Amino acid sequence: MFRHTDHMQFDIAPENPDPVFARKLQELIGGTFGEMTVTMQYFMQGWNCRMKGKYKDLIMDVATEEIGHVEMIATMVARLLEGAPATESTKNAMGDPVVAAVMGGMDPQQAIVSGGGALLANSNGVPWNGSYIVASGNLLADFRSNVSLESQGRLQTARLFHMTDDPGVKAMLRFNLARDTYHQNLWLAAIEELKADGIEDTIVPNDLFDEEFAEHATSLWHLSDGADADKGRWAHGTAPDGIHQNGFLANPEPLGNVQAGPPPDPKLYATYDGAMGEPRAAAFGTEKGVVGKIKDAVDPTS
């Protein structure tokens, strides 16, 4: 169950309409690293968490907070669009040649579709997509993703901070920057807590160490022209998992055969010179099981 209060987490009061910035701000709503992604990522992680207690409660607290961030930014977009018709927005955009070239003003859908309000889309009008979220059911993998998500979100907020002179907009972004700072540290602390609680082995993907090719689990392969890749601790000493020893392989040799796909199915009309011989069997355009047998009986040449 969820409840909503009329009061927002932080006051939303821009000094002037700015439809061009309203479009930019859409990135923090429906972009890959926007607040809708953060909200749904945390909710799905929380709902899928199999352990009652502090970890589930933590995730649900932050997820619910992030709904408020979506509300704040959506309200800011609507207020930035207030009293700013598309004709004026095009004029405003010309003040920034780069923005004018790419955007030419407000997103027309903000006027046509949402009636002067925010969209669940990014700054180019691309709709938000649920595939942006990471909710694997593995808390360490998820928390690591959360650190990255908060870091990218804070980076984009910081960039937007330098794209406006409106004190009211900057005030909201200052609040968002602070919350992103805390959330980055929160997830890093939660990762350490997993280890301190002694449940890391049941959560971290540490299974199958006895099945992997262990000789390939320790060394950075030096495959570029850069000369300093071996200067970091990733190339020396004990690995963060406390089990492996990091190393550096200066001249790695390929372990596989010459790259080549199999001879192509003639029915796919791929360009082919016959050098690999005839295909063993049609890989595509065929069906197995009862359906395949029926088709073969009806048309043996298919």
Rosetta blueprint (number, residue, H / E / L):
1 M L
2 F L
3 R L
4 H L
5 T L
6 D L
7 H L
8 M L
9 Q L
10 F L
11 D L
12 I L
13 A L
14 P L
15 E L
16 N L
17 P L
18 D L
19 P H
20 V H
21 F H
22 A H
23 R H
24 K H
25 L H
26 Q L
27 E H
28 L H
29 I H
30 G H
31 G L
32 T L
33 F L
34 G L
35 E H
36 M H
37 T H
38 V H
39 T H
40 M H
41 Q H
42 Y H
43 F H
44 M H
45 Q H
46 G H
47 W H
48 N H
49 C L
50 R L
51 M L
52 K L
53 G L
54 K H
55 Y H
56 K H
57 D H
58 L H
59 I H
60 M H
61 D H
62 V H
63 A H
64 T H
65 E H
66 E H
67 I H
68 G H
69 H H
70 V H
71 E H
72 M H
73 I H
74 A H
75 T H
76 M H
77 V H
78 A H
79 R H
80 L H
81 L H
82 E L
83 G L
84 A L
85 P L
86 A H
87 T H
88 E H
89 S H
90 T H
91 K H
92 N H
93 A H
94 M L
95 G L
96 D L
97 P H
98 V H
99 V H
100 A H
101 A H
102 V H
103 M L
104 G L
105 G L
106 M L
107 D L
108 P H
109 Q H
110 Q H
111 A H
112 I H
113 V L
114 S L
115 G L
116 G L
117 G L
118 A L
119 L L
120 L L
121 A E
122 N L
123 S L
124 N L
125 G L
126 V L
127 P E
128 W L
129 N L
130 G H
131 S H
132 Y H
133 I L
134 V L
135 A L
136 S L
137 G L
138 N L
139 L H
140 L H
141 A H
142 D H
143 F H
144 R H
145 S H
146 N H
147 V H
148 S H
149 L H
150 E H
151 S H
152 Q H
153 G H
154 R H
155 L H
156 Q H
157 T H
158 A H
159 R H
160 L H
161 F H
162 H L
163 M L
164 T L
165 D L
166 D L
167 P H
168 G H
169 V H
170 K H
171 A H
172 M H
173 L H
174 R H
175 F H
176 N H
177 L H
178 A H
179 R H
180 D H
181 T H
182 Y H
183 H H
184 Q H
185 N H
186 L H
187 W H
188 L H
189 A H
190 A H
191 I H
192 E H
193 E H
194 L H
195 K H
196 A H
197 D L
198 G L
199 I L
200 E H
201 D H
202 T H
203 I H
204 V L
205 P L
206 N L
207 D L
208 L L
209 F L
210 D L
211 E L
212 E L
213 F L
214 A H
215 E H
216 H H
217 A L
218 T L
219 S E
220 L E
221 W E
222 H L
223 L L
224 S L
225 D L
226 G L
227 A L
228 D L
229 A H
230 D H
231 K H
232 G L
233 R H
234 W H
235 A H
236 H L
237 G L
238 T E
239 A L
240 P L
241 D L
242 G L
243 I L
244 H L
245 Q E
246 N L
247 G E
248 F E
249 L E
250 A L
251 N L
252 P L
253 E L
254 P L
255 L L
256 G L
257 N L
258 V L
259 Q L
260 A L
261 G L
262 P L
263 P L
264 P L
265 D L
266 P H
267 K H
268 L H
269 Y L
270 A L
271 T L
272 Y L
273 D L
274 G L
275 A L
276 M L
277 G L
278 E L
279 P L
280 R L
281 A L
282 A L
283 A L
284 F L
285 G L
286 T L
287 E L
288 K L
289 G H
290 V H
291 V H
292 G H
293 K H
294 I H
295 K H
296 D H
297 A H
298 V H
299 D L
300 P L
301 T L
302 S L
